[in-house]
């Protein structure tokens, strides 16, 4: 559904559904890029902070499932959900700050249950990209002993630290003091430790949009062009989603992990289609191939003056990272003008 379908114009400002359309436009944008569906929470400097619709649904479902008697109660689930929101937010703030200081450009922070959905624009050097990609992982790694040591000293039991992060949940057992009693703050501390450990381990899986995929992509970009590195990483992600998804089907309490593999597999497939679009850009007049020729003065002056090569490269890189639905109206017009100008010159 296009942007015009969501947003009202001067001609329909008296439309009774104008308010609803405006609200939908704020959530879904132009509707073409599912990764951009979210609610604005605020901003970090000039960088918008949003929570993805999927994150909201996840939180609501977890709260609803506290109602049946055979499920974990609200007193146990609420600290875990709060810990997930806290660490996801903290991870992406660190990610954005490191990206800015390393010369990157965090366009938008989009929160989902495993971290951030939209990566920042990063410099070309592979090691700088690696530093940016690994920063959220290092945060979780540093927090691991900070949370685990006090938890052990309080409970005097290593079992309170040992959880299966692949279940994407906490320990499943009530964390208690040595005398068998417990307290809400102790439950909260255990939930924070569990959330940190889950995000640490799960984000090592090389599937987009997890950190593991960005780390692998950074290493691959050392000896491969960006498009080739992303192409290889996408297929690693699809294989990982398939293998781990099959494993999750036979694993006890593996339903959340299977759902994660399905979502990551879909995102990898979307990214693969974007890369295929960029690969065919050389066949589209006025895009990659046409402008590369302009550097050798083989294109007419009108084409070179119309749109710069750097601007086209930037737009294509944005499509690669965020999808064509993330383009602004100005960027869409620029891409269209480049194509039409080149066609007219041929």
Secondary structure, 3 states (H helix, E strand, C coil): CCHHHHCCCHHHCCCCCHHHHHHHHHHHCCCCCHHHCEEEEEEECCEEEEEEHHHHHHHHHHHHCCCCCCCCCHHHHHHHHHHHHHHHHHHHHHHHHHHHHCCCECCEEEEECCEECCCCECCCCHHHHHHHHHHHHHHHHHHHHHHHHHHHHHHCCHHHCCCCHHHCCCCCCCCCCCCCCCCHHHHHHHHHHHHHHHHHHHCCCCCCCCHHHHHHHHHHCCCCCHHHHHHHHHHHHHHHHHHHHHHHHHCCCCHHHHHHHHHHHHHHHHHHHHHHHHHHHHHCCCCHHHHHHHCCCCCCHHHHHHCCHHHHHHHHHHHHHHCHHHCCHHHHHHHHHHHHHHHHHC
